[in-house]
Amino acid sequence: MTKNLPCCMKNSLHKTFRFATGITKNFPSKTKTQQSVRQTSDLKRVTSHCWCMFYRCLIPSHVRMVPFVIQLTEGLCVILKRFSYPCRLSDMISTFGRSVPELSMISNEVTEWMYNVHGHRITEWNHFIMSPNLLQTYSEAIHDKGAALENCFGFVDGTVRPISKPGVNQRAVYNGHKRVHALKFQSLALPNGLIGHLFGPVEGRMHDARMLDTSGLYVDLAQFAFSPAGQEMCIYGDPAYPLRTQLQCPFRNGVLTRQMEEFNASMSSVRTSVEWLFGDLINYFKFLDYKKNLKIGLSHVGKMYIVCALLRNALTCLYRNTTADYFGLDPPSLVDYFS
């Protein structure tokens, strides 16, 4: 797929891709589902094949922009380099050989394309990774880790992402708890390491319970969250959420009995997995943690976060993550996830 590029450009793009995603020559990682890959002697061939899958799944062979056409590998590497660490566009000139306006257009265009084409995989109910059979598998894995609930398949939580102070409507995005101007996102974490559902952005002052109501996630739960036997499946959240049939929360208010405290402790120990996913996302795409460059009205801050979450899911399909290892579940293959 990169045969039309000069050899030096190919090497530069591959180095950029490895730097931005953490991929090394020791890829792929040792997982239970990759027995045949571990036994392959030619790791370079396997790595190249997986790169091609990554490219082919995410964006087309080229993206047409006026007045030029960008190659698949170049567009993906530009946004990976851009989001991997806070940097100026001028710092990327030596790597890609393009001017600052061109790099800006490429970054914006590819981000917009990925959001429009693949955004529904994470912003809507994904029936492939949240089918009745898989929901049952998730709940069993969570219960095996000591959770008191037997029908809990995931964990919901909100995250506050600081942004640069806007020039207007500052009160709307100000979060009094964190004391920062911010946007908020709501994430549903699955035990296989994927972000199953992501909603946002919303103004930083919005409460988690209201964000849940606005997202429509509970409507999707009432419609789709059932085991193969017809049992209602639920998700678990912190005390900020209301208690519902398919949304469970810890016991609160009043005097707690020993059984209530044991329930809270057992669920709290597994609920931390959602925080791991938030940490992974910011750790791999540190641009999202540099609030001085996140200026609403000048850049698509919300779309950037969603696209980075989608890329983080793609990397989880290739590499697994801490959450998948903790619960002992394998994420789907990259081709299956994006098919």
C-alpha positions as a Markdown table, in Angstrom:
| # | Residue | x | y | z |
|---|---|---|---|---|
| 1 | Met | 0.0 | 0.0 | 0.0 |
| 2 | Thr | 3.0 | 2.3 | 0.3 |
| 3 | Lys | 4.8 | 1.0 | -2.8 |
| 4 | Asn | 4.3 | 4.4 | -4.6 |
| 5 | Leu | 6.2 | 6.3 | -1.8 |
| 6 | Pro | 10.0 | 6.7 | -1.8 |
| 7 | Cys | 11.9 | 4.3 | 0.4 |
| 8 | Cys | 13.0 | 7.1 | 2.8 |
| 9 | Met | 9.4 | 8.3 | 3.1 |
| 10 | Lys | 8.2 | 4.8 | 3.9 |
| 11 | Asn | 10.8 | 4.4 | 6.6 |
| 12 | Ser | 10.0 | 7.8 | 8.1 |
| 13 | Leu | 6.3 | 7.0 | 8.1 |
| 14 | His | 6.8 | 3.6 | 9.8 |
| 15 | Lys | 9.0 | 5.2 | 12.4 |
| 16 | Thr | 6.4 | 7.8 | 13.0 |
| 17 | Phe | 3.7 | 5.1 | 13.3 |
| 18 | Arg | 5.7 | 3.2 | 15.8 |
| 19 | Phe | 6.5 | 6.3 | 17.8 |
| 20 | Ala | 2.8 | 7.5 | 17.9 |
| 21 | Thr | 1.3 | 4.1 | 18.8 |
| 22 | Gly | 4.1 | 2.4 | 20.7 |
| 23 | Ile | 4.4 | -0.4 | 18.1 |
| 24 | Thr | 7.8 | -2.0 | 18.1 |
| 25 | Lys | 9.6 | -4.7 | 16.2 |
| 26 | Asn | 8.5 | -7.2 | 18.8 |
| 27 | Phe | 4.9 | -7.0 | 17.7 |
| 28 | Pro | 2.6 | -8.8 | 18.1 |
| 29 | Ser | 2.3 | -9.3 | 21.8 |
| 30 | Lys | 1.9 | -12.7 | 23.3 |
| 31 | Thr | -1.8 | -13.5 | 23.8 |
| 32 | Lys | -3.8 | -16.6 | 23.8 |
| 33 | Thr | -5.4 | -15.9 | 20.5 |
| 34 | Gln | -2.1 | -15.3 | 18.7 |
| 35 | Gln | -0.5 | -18.8 | 18.9 |
| 36 | Ser | 0.1 | -19.0 | 15.2 |
| 37 | Val | 1.6 | -15.5 | 15.2 |
| 38 | Arg | 4.0 | -16.3 | 18.0 |
| 39 | Gln | 5.3 | -19.3 | 16.1 |
| 40 | Thr | 6.0 | -17.2 | 13.0 |
| 41 | Ser | 9.7 | -16.6 | 12.5 |
| 42 | Asp | 9.4 | -13.6 | 10.2 |
| 43 | Leu | 8.2 | -10.9 | 12.6 |
| 44 | Lys | 8.8 | -8.2 | 10.1 |
| 45 | Arg | 6.4 | -9.8 | 7.6 |
| 46 | Val | 3.8 | -10.2 | 10.3 |
| 47 | Thr | 4.2 | -6.6 | 11.5 |
| 48 | Ser | 3.9 | -5.3 | 8.0 |
| 49 | His | 0.7 | -7.3 | 7.5 |
| 50 | Cys | -0.8 | -5.9 | 10.7 |
| 51 | Trp | 0.2 | -2.4 | 9.7 |
| 52 | Cys | -1.7 | -2.9 | 6.4 |
| 53 | Met | -4.7 | -4.2 | 8.3 |
| 54 | Phe | -4.6 | -1.1 | 10.5 |
| 55 | Tyr | -4.4 | 1.2 | 7.5 |
| 56 | Arg | -7.0 | -0.6 | 5.5 |
| 57 | Cys | -9.5 | -0.8 | 8.4 |
| 58 | Leu | -9.3 | 2.9 | 9.4 |
| 59 | Ile | -9.1 | 5.0 | 6.3 |
| 60 | Pro | -9.4 | 4.5 | 2.5 |
| 61 | Ser | -6.4 | 4.2 | 0.1 |
| 62 | His | -6.4 | 8.0 | -0.3 |
| 63 | Val | -8.3 | 11.1 | 0.8 |
| 64 | Arg | -9.0 | 13.7 | -1.9 |
| 65 | Met | -8.4 | 17.2 | -0.7 |
| 66 | Val | -8.2 | 20.4 | -2.7 |
| 67 | Pro | -5.7 | 21.0 | -4.1 |
| 68 | Phe | -3.9 | 17.7 | -3.4 |
| 69 | Val | -4.5 | 14.0 | -2.6 |
| 70 | Ile | -3.0 | 12.4 | 0.5 |
| 71 | Gln | -1.9 | 8.8 | 0.7 |
| 72 | Leu | -3.5 | 6.5 | 3.3 |
| 73 | Thr | -0.3 | 5.9 | 5.3 |
| 74 | Glu | 0.6 | 9.6 | 5.3 |
| 75 | Gly | -2.8 | 10.7 | 6.6 |
| 76 | Leu | -3.0 | 8.2 | 9.4 |
| 77 | Cys | 0.6 | 8.9 | 10.5 |
| 78 | Val | 0.0 | 12.6 | 10.5 |
| 79 | Ile | -2.9 | 12.4 | 13.0 |
| 80 | Leu | -1.1 | 9.7 | 15.1 |
| 81 | Lys | 2.0 | 12.0 | 15.3 |
| 82 | Arg | -0.2 | 15.0 | 16.0 |
| 83 | Phe | -2.2 | 13.4 | 18.8 |
| 84 | Ser | 0.6 | 11.3 | 20.4 |
| 85 | Tyr | 2.3 | 14.2 | 22.0 |
| 86 | Pro | 1.8 | 18.0 | 22.1 |
| 87 | Cys | 3.8 | 19.5 | 19.3 |
| 88 | Arg | 3.7 | 22.3 | 16.8 |
| 89 | Leu | 2.8 | 21.6 | 13.2 |
| 90 | Ser | 6.1 | 23.1 | 12.2 |
| 91 | Asp | 7.9 | 20.4 | 14.1 |
| 92 | Met | 6.3 | 17.8 | 11.8 |
| 93 | Ile | 7.7 | 19.4 | 8.6 |
| 94 | Ser | 11.0 | 17.5 | 8.7 |
| 95 | Thr | 9.1 | 14.2 | 9.0 |
| 96 | Phe | 6.5 | 14.6 | 6.4 |
| 97 | Gly | 7.9 | 17.2 | 4.1 |
| 98 | Arg | 4.8 | 19.3 | 4.0 |
| 99 | Ser | 4.0 | 22.9 | 4.9 |
| 100 | Val | 2.1 | 23.9 | 8.1 |
| 101 | Pro | -1.1 | 24.7 | 6.2 |
| 102 | Glu | -1.0 | 21.3 | 4.5 |
| 103 | Leu | -0.4 | 19.4 | 7.7 |
| 104 | Ser | -3.3 | 21.3 | 9.4 |
| 105 | Met | -5.6 | 20.4 | 6.5 |
| 106 | Ile | -4.6 | 16.8 | 6.5 |
| 107 | Ser | -5.0 | 16.4 | 10.2 |
| 108 | Asn | -8.5 | 18.1 | 10.2 |
| 109 | Glu | -9.7 | 16.2 | 7.1 |
| 110 | Val | -8.6 | 12.7 | 8.3 |
| 111 | Thr | -10.0 | 13.4 | 11.7 |
| 112 | Glu | -13.3 | 14.5 | 10.2 |
| 113 | Trp | -13.4 | 11.5 | 7.9 |
| 114 | Met | -12.8 | 9.0 | 10.6 |
| 115 | Tyr | -15.4 | 10.5 | 12.8 |
| 116 | Asn | -18.0 | 10.5 | 10.1 |
| 117 | Val | -17.3 | 7.0 | 8.8 |
| 118 | His | -16.3 | 5.1 | 12.0 |
| 119 | Gly | -17.7 | 7.2 | 14.8 |
| 120 | His | -20.9 | 5.2 | 15.0 |
| 121 | Arg | -18.9 | 2.2 | 16.2 |
| 122 | Ile | -18.3 | 3.9 | 19.5 |
| 123 | Thr | -21.0 | 6.6 | 19.8 |
| 124 | Glu | -23.9 | 4.2 | 19.2 |
| 125 | Trp | -24.8 | 0.8 | 20.6 |
| 126 | Asn | -22.3 | -1.6 | 18.9 |
| 127 | His | -24.2 | -4.9 | 18.4 |
| 128 | Phe | -21.0 | -6.7 | 17.4 |
| 129 | Ile | -19.1 | -6.2 | 20.7 |
| 130 | Met | -22.3 | -6.0 | 22.8 |
| 131 | Ser | -24.3 | -9.0 | 21.5 |
| 132 | Pro | -26.3 | -11.1 | 24.0 |
| 133 | Asn | -23.8 | -13.8 | 24.0 |
| 134 | Leu | -20.9 | -11.4 | 24.7 |
| 135 | Leu | -22.8 | -9.6 | 27.4 |
| 136 | Gln | -23.2 | -12.9 | 29.2 |
| 137 | Thr | -19.4 | -13.6 | 28.7 |
| 138 | Tyr | -18.6 | -10.2 | 30.1 |
| 139 | Ser | -20.8 | -10.6 | 33.2 |
| 140 | Glu | -19.3 | -14.0 | 34.0 |
| 141 | Ala | -15.8 | -12.6 | 33.7 |
| 142 | Ile | -16.7 | -9.7 | 36.1 |
| 143 | His | -18.4 | -12.1 | 38.5 |
| 144 | Asp | -15.4 | -14.4 | 38.5 |
| 145 | Lys | -13.2 | -11.5 | 39.7 |
| 146 | Gly | -15.2 | -11.2 | 42.9 |
| 147 | Ala | -18.1 | -8.9 | 41.9 |
| 148 | Ala | -21.3 | -9.4 | 43.8 |
| 149 | Leu | -23.5 | -8.8 | 40.8 |
| 150 | Glu | -23.9 | -11.7 | 38.4 |
| 151 | Asn | -25.5 | -9.8 | 35.5 |
| 152 | Cys | -23.1 | -6.8 | 35.3 |
| 153 | Phe | -21.4 | -6.5 | 32.0 |
| 154 | Gly | -19.7 | -3.1 | 32.1 |
| 155 | Phe | -18.9 | 0.1 | 34.0 |
| 156 | Val | -20.1 | 3.6 | 33.2 |
| 157 | Asp | -18.4 | 6.8 | 34.3 |
| 158 | Gly | -17.8 | 10.3 | 33.3 |
| 159 | Thr | -14.5 | 12.1 | 32.7 |
| 160 | Val | -13.7 | 15.8 | 32.8 |
| 161 | Arg | -11.3 | 16.9 | 30.1 |
| 162 | Pro | -9.8 | 20.4 | 30.7 |
| 163 | Ile | -9.8 | 22.9 | 27.8 |
| 164 | Ser | -8.4 | 26.3 | 27.2 |
| 165 | Lys | -10.6 | 29.1 | 28.7 |
| 166 | Pro | -13.0 | 30.2 | 26.0 |
| 167 | Gly | -13.5 | 33.9 | 25.2 |
| 168 | Val | -17.3 | 33.6 | 25.6 |
| 169 | Asn | -19.7 | 31.5 | 27.6 |
| 170 | Gln | -17.1 | 30.6 | 30.2 |
| 171 | Arg | -19.6 | 29.7 | 32.9 |
| 172 | Ala | -21.2 | 27.0 | 30.7 |
| 173 | Val | -18.0 | 25.0 | 30.5 |
| 174 | Tyr | -16.7 | 25.7 | 34.0 |
| 175 | Asn | -16.6 | 22.6 | 36.2 |
| 176 | Gly | -16.9 | 23.7 | 39.8 |
| 177 | His | -15.7 | 20.4 | 41.3 |
| 178 | Lys | -12.4 | 20.3 | 39.3 |
| 179 | Arg | -12.2 | 24.1 | 39.1 |
| 180 | Val | -11.3 | 24.1 | 35.4 |
| 181 | His | -12.9 | 24.9 | 32.1 |
| 182 | Ala | -13.7 | 21.6 | 30.6 |
| 183 | Leu | -15.7 | 19.3 | 28.4 |
| 184 | Lys | -17.2 | 16.1 | 29.8 |
| 185 | Phe | -17.5 | 12.6 | 28.2 |
| 186 | Gln | -19.3 | 9.5 | 29.3 |
| 187 | Ser | -17.7 | 6.1 | 28.7 |
| 188 | Leu | -18.9 | 2.6 | 29.0 |
| 189 | Ala | -16.0 | 0.3 | 29.7 |
| 190 | Leu | -16.1 | -3.4 | 28.8 |
| 191 | Pro | -14.0 | -6.1 | 30.5 |
| 192 | Asn | -12.4 | -7.0 | 27.1 |
| 193 | Gly | -10.6 | -3.7 | 27.2 |
| 194 | Leu | -12.7 | -1.8 | 24.7 |
| 195 | Ile | -14.7 | 1.4 | 25.1 |
| 196 | Gly | -18.2 | 0.1 | 24.3 |
| 197 | His | -20.0 | 3.4 | 24.2 |
| 198 | Leu | -18.7 | 7.0 | 24.3 |
| 199 | Phe | -21.0 | 10.0 | 24.6 |
| 200 | Gly | -19.9 | 13.7 | 24.5 |
| 201 | Pro | -18.8 | 16.3 | 24.5 |
| 202 | Val | -21.1 | 18.2 | 26.9 |
| 203 | Glu | -20.5 | 21.3 | 28.9 |
| 204 | Gly | -18.2 | 20.8 | 31.9 |
| 205 | Arg | -20.8 | 21.8 | 34.5 |
| 206 | Met | -23.3 | 19.0 | 33.5 |
| 207 | His | -23.9 | 16.4 | 36.2 |
| 208 | Asp | -23.1 | 12.8 | 35.4 |
| 209 | Ala | -26.8 | 11.7 | 36.0 |
| 210 | Arg | -28.0 | 14.3 | 33.5 |
| 211 | Met | -25.3 | 13.3 | 31.1 |
| 212 | Leu | -26.6 | 9.7 | 31.3 |
| 213 | Asp | -30.1 | 10.8 | 30.6 |
| 214 | Thr | -29.0 | 13.0 | 27.6 |
| 215 | Ser | -26.9 | 10.2 | 26.1 |
| 216 | Gly | -29.8 | 7.8 | 25.7 |
| 217 | Leu | -27.6 | 5.0 | 27.0 |
| 218 | Tyr | -30.3 | 3.8 | 29.4 |
| 219 | Val | -32.8 | 3.6 | 26.5 |
| 220 | Asp | -30.3 | 1.4 | 24.6 |
| 221 | Leu | -29.9 | -0.8 | 27.8 |
| 222 | Ala | -33.6 | -1.3 | 28.1 |
| 223 | Gln | -33.8 | -2.3 | 24.4 |
| 224 | Phe | -30.7 | -4.4 | 23.9 |
| 225 | Ala | -29.1 | -5.4 | 27.2 |
| 226 | Phe | -30.3 | -8.9 | 27.6 |
| 227 | Ser | -28.6 | -12.3 | 28.0 |
| 228 | Pro | -29.4 | -15.1 | 25.5 |
| 229 | Ala | -31.8 | -16.5 | 28.1 |
| 230 | Gly | -33.7 | -13.1 | 28.3 |
| 231 | Gln | -32.3 | -12.0 | 31.6 |
| 232 | Glu | -31.8 | -8.2 | 32.1 |
| 233 | Met | -28.2 | -7.2 | 32.1 |
| 234 | Cys | -26.9 | -4.2 | 33.9 |
| 235 | Ile | -24.0 | -1.8 | 34.1 |
| 236 | Tyr | -22.5 | -0.4 | 37.3 |
| 237 | Gly | -21.7 | 3.2 | 38.1 |
| 238 | Asp | -20.6 | 5.4 | 41.0 |
| 239 | Pro | -23.0 | 7.0 | 43.5 |
| 240 | Ala | -23.6 | 10.0 | 41.2 |
| 241 | Tyr | -25.9 | 7.9 | 39.1 |
| 242 | Pro | -29.5 | 7.0 | 39.9 |
| 243 | Leu | -30.4 | 3.5 | 40.8 |
| 244 | Arg | -32.3 | 1.6 | 38.1 |
| 245 | Thr | -33.0 | -2.0 | 37.1 |
| 246 | Gln | -30.2 | -2.0 | 34.5 |
| 247 | Leu | -28.0 | 0.6 | 36.2 |
| 248 | Gln | -26.7 | -0.5 | 39.6 |
| 249 | Cys | -24.9 | 1.7 | 42.1 |
| 250 | Pro | -23.3 | 1.3 | 45.5 |
| 251 | Phe | -25.3 | 1.5 | 48.7 |
| 252 | Arg | -25.3 | 5.0 | 50.1 |
| 253 | Asn | -27.1 | 7.1 | 52.7 |
| 254 | Gly | -28.0 | 5.9 | 56.1 |
| 255 | Val | -26.3 | 3.2 | 58.1 |
| 256 | Leu | -24.7 | 0.5 | 56.0 |
| 257 | Thr | -24.8 | -3.1 | 57.1 |
| 258 | Arg | -21.8 | -5.5 | 56.8 |
| 259 | Gln | -23.4 | -7.1 | 53.7 |
| 260 | Met | -23.8 | -3.7 | 52.1 |
| 261 | Glu | -20.2 | -2.8 | 52.8 |
| 262 | Glu | -19.0 | -6.1 | 51.3 |
| 263 | Phe | -21.1 | -5.5 | 48.2 |
| 264 | Asn | -19.7 | -2.0 | 47.8 |
| 265 | Ala | -16.1 | -3.2 | 48.2 |
| 266 | Ser | -16.5 | -6.1 | 45.8 |
| 267 | Met | -17.9 | -3.9 | 43.0 |
| 268 | Ser | -15.5 | -1.1 | 43.7 |
| 269 | Ser | -12.5 | -3.4 | 43.2 |
| 270 | Val | -13.6 | -4.2 | 39.6 |
| 271 | Arg | -15.1 | -0.8 | 38.7 |
| 272 | Thr | -11.6 | 0.8 | 38.6 |
| 273 | Ser | -11.2 | -0.8 | 35.1 |
| 274 | Val | -13.0 | 2.2 | 33.6 |
| 275 | Glu | -10.4 | 4.5 | 35.1 |
| 276 | Trp | -7.7 | 2.4 | 33.5 |
| 277 | Leu | -9.2 | 3.0 | 30.1 |
| 278 | Phe | -9.3 | 6.7 | 30.7 |
| 279 | Gly | -5.7 | 6.6 | 31.7 |
| 280 | Asp | -4.7 | 4.5 | 28.6 |
| 281 | Leu | -6.4 | 7.0 | 26.3 |
| 282 | Ile | -4.6 | 10.0 | 27.7 |
| 283 | Asn | -1.3 | 8.1 | 28.0 |
| 284 | Tyr | -1.3 | 7.1 | 24.3 |
| 285 | Phe | -2.7 | 10.4 | 23.0 |
| 286 | Lys | -1.1 | 13.1 | 25.2 |
| 287 | Phe | -2.3 | 15.9 | 22.9 |
| 288 | Leu | -5.6 | 15.5 | 24.7 |
| 289 | Asp | -4.0 | 16.4 | 28.0 |
| 290 | Tyr | -2.5 | 19.7 | 26.8 |
| 291 | Lys | -5.4 | 22.1 | 27.4 |
| 292 | Lys | -3.8 | 25.2 | 25.9 |
| 293 | Asn | -4.1 | 23.7 | 22.5 |
| 294 | Leu | -7.7 | 22.5 | 23.1 |
| 295 | Lys | -9.6 | 25.6 | 22.1 |
| 296 | Ile | -13.3 | 25.2 | 21.3 |
| 297 | Gly | -14.4 | 27.3 | 18.4 |
| 298 | Leu | -11.0 | 27.0 | 16.8 |
| 299 | Ser | -10.6 | 23.2 | 16.7 |
| 300 | His | -12.9 | 20.1 | 16.9 |
| 301 | Val | -12.0 | 19.2 | 20.5 |
| 302 | Gly | -14.9 | 16.7 | 20.9 |
| 303 | Lys | -14.2 | 14.9 | 17.6 |
| 304 | Met | -10.5 | 14.7 | 18.5 |
| 305 | Tyr | -11.3 | 12.9 | 21.7 |
| 306 | Ile | -13.8 | 10.5 | 20.0 |
| 307 | Val | -11.3 | 9.7 | 17.2 |
| 308 | Cys | -8.5 | 9.0 | 19.7 |
| 309 | Ala | -10.9 | 6.7 | 21.7 |
| 310 | Leu | -11.5 | 4.9 | 18.4 |
| 311 | Leu | -7.8 | 4.6 | 17.7 |
| 312 | Arg | -7.3 | 3.3 | 21.3 |
| 313 | Asn | -9.9 | 0.6 | 20.6 |
| 314 | Ala | -8.0 | -0.3 | 17.5 |
| 315 | Leu | -4.7 | -0.6 | 19.4 |
| 316 | Thr | -6.5 | -2.7 | 22.0 |
| 317 | Cys | -7.6 | -5.1 | 19.3 |
| 318 | Leu | -3.9 | -5.5 | 18.3 |
| 319 | Tyr | -2.3 | -5.4 | 21.7 |
| 320 | Arg | -4.8 | -5.9 | 24.4 |
| 321 | Asn | -4.5 | -3.7 | 27.5 |
| 322 | Thr | -4.5 | -3.8 | 31.3 |
| 323 | Thr | -8.2 | -4.3 | 31.5 |
| 324 | Ala | -8.3 | -7.2 | 29.1 |
| 325 | Asp | -5.5 | -8.9 | 30.9 |
| 326 | Tyr | -7.1 | -8.4 | 34.3 |
| 327 | Phe | -10.4 | -10.0 | 33.3 |
| 328 | Gly | -8.8 | -12.6 | 31.0 |
| 329 | Leu | -10.8 | -11.7 | 27.9 |
| 330 | Asp | -9.6 | -11.3 | 24.4 |
| 331 | Pro | -10.8 | -8.3 | 22.3 |
| 332 | Pro | -12.0 | -8.9 | 18.8 |
| 333 | Ser | -9.6 | -8.8 | 15.9 |
| 334 | Leu | -9.0 | -5.5 | 14.2 |
| 335 | Val | -10.7 | -6.7 | 11.0 |
| 336 | Asp | -13.8 | -7.9 | 12.8 |
| 337 | Tyr | -14.1 | -4.7 | 14.8 |
| 338 | Phe | -14.1 | -2.5 | 11.7 |
| 339 | Ser | -15.9 | -4.8 | 9.4 |
